[in-house]
Amino acid sequence: MKNRSFQVLIILGILFFNQQAFAQQPFGGGLGGRTFGGNPGQSSRTNTSENANKKPALKKTARAKRDSLSIVIPDSLKSAENQIETTVESFSSDSTVLDVENERYHLYGNAKVIYGDIELAAEYIMLDWNKSEVFAHGMPDTTKKVGEPIKGKPIFTDAGESYNSDTIRYNFKSKKAIVSHIVTQQGEGFVQGEKVKKDPEDNMYLFNAKYTTCNLAEPHFHIKAKQIKLVNKKSLVSGPFNFVLSDIPLPIGLPFGFFPIPKKKEIGTSGFVMGSYGEEPSNRGFYFREFGYYHAFNEYIGAKLLGSIYTNGSYGVGLQSNYIKKYRYTGNINLQFNANKSGEIVPKPEASRDFNITWSHSPQSRRPDRSFSANVNLVSNGFNRNNRRLDELDQYTNNTFGSSIQFSRSFGKLLRTSSGFRVDQNVSTKVMNSSLDYSLGLNQFNPFIKEKNMLGNWYDAFRVGLDLSGGYKVSNDITSRTRSTTYTDYNIVGVENRPLTSEELRLQSLGLATNQTVIKLNSAENIKYILSELGQFRSSFSVPISLPNFKIAKYLNFTPGFSYRGDIYTKRLKYEYIEASDAVKIDTLSAREEGVPFFTSGSWNTSASLNTRVYGTFQFKKSKRIQAIRHTLAPSIGISYAPDLSKNGNLYQYVRVRKDDISERYMPRFTELSSASGASGSMNFSLTNQLEAKVRSKSDTAENAFEKIPILDNLNIGGSYNFFALKSPYKYLSDTIVSGFNLSNFNMGTNTSLFKNLININFNATFDPYSFVEDAQNTSNLAGRRIPVYKWKHEGYAGNYLSSMNISLSTGINADKFKKKKNIPPPQTGISGEEDIAKKALQQFVQTNALAYVDFSIPWSMNFSYNFSYYKQGLADPQIIQAVQFTGDLSLTPKWKVNFSSGWDFVYKGVTLTNIGIMRELHCWDMSFQWTPIAGNNLRASNYSFTLQPRSSLLRDLKLSRRRVYYDKGGF
């Protein structure tokens, strides 16, 4: 009863002083009429079992009640304006003690104070109203004998960022704080400091600090610095620091450090880009590569400005930008320029420049009536060679690049338009072809059908359309003015182009020889000449006509066809033979010079095809698991005809090209015309086979009692016969025959899969029906000379029928295929289109970069492939490539992964390119070892590399790395 009376007395005293003393103290005056109090519905207890030892404080509070009238009211009001600016809320689960004399408020047990965006939670919190401060720390945990001796350590939260510490003192007025032993997460990293000071601008100054991306209380690694500054939660700046691994200081560090802190789930965070460093295997030396700054203009577009320097004086600059507009488009731009120096520094190194421009733009619009896309890749000569990496052999050997920009738009169901720009370049031959194209089309329609999908008479299947296309084409290759395959076997006035020998012609047919007919793009005069003399504007129209299909004898499908094409040009070619120099002079004439608005040409062709399907089924007994085998046979035959246009003087010019008596020929007057070859009439034929088996399911409870198993997919055999093949005289034995190569090569191909797609098989072959004889005029031609005599009519050996063949087998297995099948739930619906696109992109990346992707969830996987290639030309010895390759990976433990790739070359009787990789996942950092012990016959050196680096992208360049390269294909 006595205790209860004492509690009532204390409460009444608090209410009394609330009207007299609190009205002038910082709690009330600073709030400007706002309230300050404890947990609603909870009284301030002063006599509990846990607070029996706090009686002196209570007595002090009681004395404060008796002396409260002596508090000076005017002094409190003067300082109220510069102190508390918003409501202060406090909570506690144990007790709340008010010390009026010292103007302090004590909270015990799961205490919490909320002040605007700031929240402080601890076992004990003290509010000092006189100093406008809050102080918090943990309390001894008497319930635990082992483990953490302190409970309720302060957790300070400011605008969503949390800070764990041992003690904290924060001033509401100045917004400054002093913290001891702080731990906070900033982005992907964690910051620790023994003593921390916070200023009003949200900057923190940490002494004896650590920075790591490991989330353990005792991190596996960290960066240790005497001082680190946390700049407004955006970046970390440190003085001299070193790298510590498992509490062992390593000789790795820098005199200063800068670490950006990207915000979580935020697109577009500006900051510095930490590139990479190392040594280049070429002669540019050591490098600091791709250091720079990234600026996020907004969440839709950002740009990186990068720079690279090399110890031999070379340097490079680059600009990379990504942009996206949701549901509309996405893309990226990459500009790279390098100034290279090579050779000895004394007397003077050789200087060269290279560049690379790439632009990729992909539409994501759901509007099917329009589309804009771009894929630009412009590369200067030598860029790939100078900037290759050891693991980018394909980039080093690639010589051809293509760029295109396309826009298409459709109007309704009939009209469509498109325009585009394309550039193709070969950095080896230095040939560049450019074209600016447009097209306007009218989709095929049936003018006889009045109602939709209503077919009555046979002519209702008649369909007609219209295509109009054209553009401007230009090339720096002089030979692009004509498509004649024999263009370079005579001299051209003003061009360094001698007639090729027969051996050079043979090499050229194999793509092994080029001519010096390319104009360099190194001066304005050359570019002007290319545009004026080699450029050509062209416009053409065609009328595609689909004639009605006919059924012959119910089972034969007969399809006729007819098309017409007309071309419009602004320039044409004129040839003149100069006997004195034994060369041909080629002039480009414009339509204006000829007194006509434009030049025209026209051509037409007609075709017809006949096809059907024949089925044959072999039935087995019902007791057998194989119920039936069905053979599907699909023969097809077609015929086409195009008239001879070479006699048309408007299209071709008959001109002499050399002094000999067989050098006259028809030369095309327009760029797009092919060389004159007379009339064209051919018949093509093919035969497609399919074999399928109907098999009873093993399980009686299966959903389908029977299943179809493919045995042979699309075994196709085909060829063609040209009725108007060019006939020439050939010396055969003692006779001279005049004949042509009417019959084409026979092509055969098939593909199939066995054991439920476990093994994939592909096969294709080419058969040559014509004979080869020894070439008496050119003994170096080991293949001999091909003559129009069938092999079955030739006396003696005339070469194999089989001229080429390729067989490939591939399979892949992993641990999941040997597990018992479980009932797999159906796939979830409602997956967004973006998630589906991202999933497909990830799968494509994994398939194309198998060695770069490590999946620790699969215990093991193996992929095997076998390839056999056979090529034989005429009488020459066959060229054979036969090799088996395998790749795989093995998880020795959940943290250890080994991947490998190798093979065996049966021709060279040696091991092919071999790679071995060992990866170790070490919680917050990775260790990898890559070894290429055998380089095989590739243009790649043996090498090995060892890397130890953090997993976080922020610190991936703070690594231990060792790489050795052996260009003599030596071992370790």
Secondary structure, DSSP 4 states (H G I P E B T S, - for coil): -HHHHHHHHHHHHHHHHHHHTTTTSHHHHTTTS--EESSTT-------STTGGGHHHHHHHHHHHHHGGGS-HHHHHHHGGGS--S-EEEE-SSEEEEETTTTEEEEEEEEEEEETTEEEEEEEEEEETTTTEEEEE-EE-TT-SSS-SEES--EEEETTEEEE-SEEEEETTT--EEEEEEEEEETTEEEEEEEEEE-TTS-EEEEEEEEES--SSS-SEEEEEEEEEEETTTEEEESSEEEEETTEEEEEEES-EEEE-PPTT-S---EEE--EEEE-SSTT-EEEEEEEEEEESSSSEEEEEEEEEETTS-EEEEEEEEEEETTTEEEEEEEEEEEEEES-SSS--EEEEEEEEEEEEEE----TTEEEEEEEEEE-TTHHHHS--TT-HHHHH--EEEEEEEEEEEETTTEEEEEEEEEEEETTTTEEEEEEEEEEEEEEE-SS--STT---SGGGG-EEEEEEEEEEEEESBGGGG---TTGGGSEETTS--PPPPHHHHHHHHTT----S-B--SSSHHHHHHIIIII-EEEEEEEEEEEPPPEEETTTEEEEEEEEEEEEEESEEEEEEEETTTTEEEEEEEETTTTTSS-EEEEEEEEEEEEE--EEEEEE--TTSSEEEEEEEEEEEEEEEEE---TT-TTTEEEEE-SSSTT-EEEEESSTTPPPP---EEEEEEEEEEEEEEEEE-S-TT-SSSEEEEEEEEEEEEEEEEETTPPPEEEEETTEEEEE---BPPEEEEEEEEETTTTEEEEEEEEE--EEEE--SS-TT-TT-EEEEEEGGGSSS----SEEEEEEEEEEEEEGGGGSPP--PPPPPS---HHHHHHHHHHHHHHHH-GGG---TTSSEEEEEEEEEEEE--TTSPPEEEEEEEEEEEEESSSSEEEEEEEEEETTTTEE--EEEEEEEEETTEEEEEEEEEE-TTSS--EEEEEEEEESSGGGTTS-EEEEEEETT----
